[in-house]
Amino acid sequence: MNVLELKPWKLEFIPDWDAHFKKFDKSVKEQILKKLNQMKQPLQARGLHSSKYQVEETGQYRIAIKTDSENRIKKIQFIGTHKQYEKWYKNQ
């Protein structure tokens, strides 16, 4: 009998992922960092229709990621508010 092995995800960050994050206050950063730690768990994020990105939400903030399922890596592309995310997404 095969047992499904659930391996945690590794997080990687592309350059400039923190353009908005570094401007947030301490409590918001803590909220987002908590979510990033949760994202290491062996669960899938929701995908966007016709998009190469998946999105995690924490309050009014969005975390855009690209997932490499084969290597169990989530590459953090963007973190920001919903409005900042919409602007970022339009420029992708």
N, C-alpha and C positions, 0 to 999 in steps of 0.2 A: 504494500500500500504506500503510495506517495503522500507525503505530508506537504501541504503548501507552505513554503517558507516565505515569510514576510520580512524582507530586509528593509531597514530604514533608508530614506533618501539622503543623499549628500546635497548640500546647497552650495552653489557657486554664484558669484556676483560679477556681472559684466561691468566694465568701466562706466562711471557716472550714474550707476544705479541709484545713488544716494543724493542726487541733485536737489530733491525736495525733502527727503528724509532728514538730512543734516540741519534743516531749518525748523523742524518740529520741536515742540517743547518736550521735556523729559518724560512726562506721563504718556504722551503719544508714542514716543520712541519705545518706551517699555511695553506698551500695548502691541506694537508692531513686532518687536523682538520676541514676545511671547508667541505670537502667531507664527513667526519664522521657525521657532523651535517645534511647534505643532506640525509644521509642514514637513519635518523630517520623518514623521510617522508614516508607515506604509499605507497611505490613503491617496486617492486621486483627487486632484482639483477639478473644478468644472471648466470645460472648454467653452470658448466663444464660437458661435456659428461662423464657419468659413474663416477661422483664424488659426494662426500658428501658435497663439498664446493661450495659456490658461490663466484664470484669475482667481485669487483668493481675496476675501474681504475680511476686514476687521473694523467694525464701526463704519465710519464714512471713508475709510482708506482702502486703496486697492493695491494689490501686489500682482504684477504681471510676471509670468514665468514661462520658460520654454522647458519642456520635459524630455529628457533622454531616458526612456524607459529601460532600454537595454543595459545602460550603465548605472541606472538608479540615481540620476543627477537632475536636480531642478535648478535651472539657471535663472537667477533673479534678474529681470530686465528693467523693472521700474517699481517704485513705491511712491505713492502720493495720494492726494485727495481724489474724490470721484471726478471733479472738474479737471484737475491736473491730468488724470488718467485719460479722460476723453481727448484732451488736446494732444497728449503724447501718442495715443493710439492713432489719431488721424494723420500723424506725421510718420507713421511706420510704413 
